[in-house]
Amino acid sequence: MRWCFSDDIDVSVASDREAALTALRRLEPQVVTLDLGLPPDPGGASEGFALLEDILRLAPMTKVIVVTGREDKENAVKAIGMGASDFYQKPLDADILTFVVNRAFRLAELERENRELAGQGNGTSIKGIVAASPEMLAICRTVEKVAPADVTTLITGETGTGKELLARALHDLSHRADKPFAAINCAAIPENLLESELFGFEKGSFTGATQSKKGKIESANGGTLFLDEIGDMPMALQAKLLRFLQERVVDRVGSVKPIPVDVRVVCATHRNVQDLISQGEFREDLYYRISEITLDVPALREREGDALVIAQSLLKTLGKQLDRPNLCFSEDAVQAINAYGWPGNVREMINKVKRAIIMADGKRITADDLVLPADGCEADYQLNLRQVREAAERKAIMQALTTSNFNMAQASRLLGVTRPTLYNLTDKYRIETSTATSGV
Ligand SMILES: Nc1ncnc2c1ncn2[C@@H]1O[C@H](COP(=O)(O)OP(=O)(O)OP(=O)(O)O)[C@@H](O)[C@H]1O
């Protein structure tokens, strides 16, 4: 290997899993070539696969090229399935190996540039969404891409994570934007009413039906139909919805004349649809129909940095609405916001911030005003000390900025650094130095 590559590639060699992981942590290589036959299982591939998994968990951006035996196509395919970027079959041929490795370096470089470019577009332009975390920004970018295509989309995520907001964004950013957006909550309407709410009814079709009425599906014609809490839809109606999705016609209750309707369908649920399917509560065929694209919205606690920027933005907008502008969070409030798990996500945060704005005695909102428990501690699985240091530095800067209401002079004093140093650091971590990127 050392002999094979030119001088401008630094080669480091490890002969077992432990040595490889030590080198990975220390050197953070862009490219790894991995022979699957490692001790104590040199004849098999178990140790190699275990190491592949370790590498991709610790440093997912690493390009791993798996080196397999001449006839070992099966393991090569398996490795690619697990996330290896390429494979190479023995015996070693210096030219071909150099070619494969150079290609992996180029790919790693392109991906790095791509991440940088994506990171520069700070925040999101989606109305109502405040986001700073890579996870949420990625979701927003997907929404921007998916919106113009007329695909049926399923949005999953815990309650209060912003599923309805994203459904609206799918509508607003589509060519249907000037047509209706009709939403219906399948869990909030009793089963016997849901059918007529969705599909409409003909005059006389049941007692009290004194005249015909369009259902939600028809009233969304030309626009978007948002079916919230689709996981709670009764089985009988699931069959009827499936027919609509397949044939794009609705049968009003009491009518035999199908009415063609052109809508884009977006569904959301906080429930685990796979579980519902295995418990026989959700039709698998309907699931495949509604999930042409699936968006999994992460919980607030899984989005690094989002809790603070959203809290800050809420403080601004709700503070104005409640006639208490110019409030800010105290340091213990900032820490508590970061440390809390937010089981009710953004909706819970809205309630807590609203309460705190009303309850705060002075200009500063404390953790007590927010009714948040004292700071917890977190144990994270990190690649190495540099990553731990950077994560801590980023967090401290965000806290100082939020506490000082994004006043750079004050934040730099809190951090004990000069203002130019703070600007360098906010550039380094791509932290916005004004408050959140879009309003709530
Ligand atoms: N990223 C965000 N930035 C600002 N506000 C947000 C964000 N996400 C959600 N919200 C706000 O939080 C509240 C809850 O959002 P939304 O109703 O979209 O959640 P949901 O996932 O559909 O909840 P549920 O599953 O309970 O229906 C709304 O008032 C919404 O405006």
The ligand as an SDF file (V2000), in Angstrom:
LIG
                    3D

 31 33  0  0  0  0  0  0  0  0999 V2000
  -39.3100   25.1440   13.2600 N   0  0  0  0  0  0  0  0  0  0  0  0
  -40.3120   25.8750   13.7540 C   0  0  0  0  0  0  0  0  0  0  0  0
  -40.1710   27.1860   13.8780 N   0  0  0  0  0  0  0  0  0  0  0  0
  -41.1560   27.9280   14.3940 C   0  0  0  0  0  0  0  0  0  0  0  0
  -42.3340   27.4570   14.7870 N   0  0  0  0  0  0  0  0  0  0  0  0
  -42.5460   26.1480   14.6820 C   0  0  0  0  0  0  0  0  0  0  0  0
  -41.5490   25.2900   14.1560 C   0  0  0  0  0  0  0  0  0  0  0  0
  -42.0390   24.0350   14.1790 N   0  0  0  0  0  0  0  0  0  0  0  0
  -43.2690   24.1160   14.6880 C   0  0  0  0  0  0  0  0  0  0  0  0
  -43.6040   25.3690   14.9890 N   0  0  0  0  0  0  0  0  0  0  0  0
  -44.8640   25.8270   15.5950 C   0  0  0  0  0  0  0  0  0  0  0  0
  -45.2110   24.8580   16.5720 O   0  0  0  0  0  0  0  0  0  0  0  0
  -46.6040   24.5930   16.5630 C   0  0  0  0  0  0  0  0  0  0  0  0
  -46.8390   23.1370   16.2760 C   0  0  0  0  0  0  0  0  0  0  0  0
  -46.4790   22.8840   14.9210 O   0  0  0  0  0  0  0  0  0  0  0  0
  -47.3340   21.9210   13.9930 P   0  0  0  0  0  0  0  0  0  0  0  0
  -48.8040   22.0520   14.2940 O   0  0  0  0  0  0  0  0  0  0  0  0
  -46.9060   22.0980   12.5940 O   0  0  0  0  0  0  0  0  0  0  0  0
  -46.8300   20.5280   14.5700 O   0  0  0  0  0  0  0  0  0  0  0  0
  -47.3370   19.0530   14.2340 P   0  0  0  0  0  0  0  0  0  0  0  0
  -46.1260   18.2210   14.1290 O   0  0  0  0  0  0  0  0  0  0  0  0
  -48.2650   19.0930   13.0570 O   0  0  0  0  0  0  0  0  0  0  0  0
  -48.1070   18.6670   15.5560 O   0  0  0  0  0  0  0  0  0  0  0  0
  -49.2370   17.5150   15.7710 P   0  0  0  0  0  0  0  0  0  0  0  0
  -48.6010   16.1940   15.4600 O   0  0  0  0  0  0  0  0  0  0  0  0
  -49.5560   17.6340   17.2220 O   0  0  0  0  0  0  0  0  0  0  0  0
  -50.3720   17.8690   14.8510 O   0  0  0  0  0  0  0  0  0  0  0  0
  -47.2060   25.5220   15.5120 C   0  0  0  0  0  0  0  0  0  0  0  0
  -47.6730   26.6780   16.1700 O   0  0  0  0  0  0  0  0  0  0  0  0
  -46.0250   25.8490   14.6130 C   0  0  0  0  0  0  0  0  0  0  0  0
  -46.2020   27.1180   14.0400 O   0  0  0  0  0  0  0  0  0  0  0  0
  1  2  1  0
  2  3  1  0
  2  7  2  0
  3  4  2  0
  4  5  1  0
  5  6  2  0
  6  7  1  0
  6 10  1  0
  7  8  1  0
  8  9  2  0
  9 10  1  0
 10 11  1  0
 11 12  1  0
 11 30  1  0
 12 13  1  0
 13 14  1  0
 13 28  1  0
 14 15  1  0
 15 16  1  0
 16 17  2  0
 16 18  1  0
 16 19  1  0
 19 20  1  0
 20 21  2  0
 20 22  1  0
 20 23  1  0
 23 24  1  0
 24 25  2  0
 24 26  1  0
 24 27  1  0
 28 29  1  0
 28 30  1  0
 30 31  1  0
M  END
$$$$
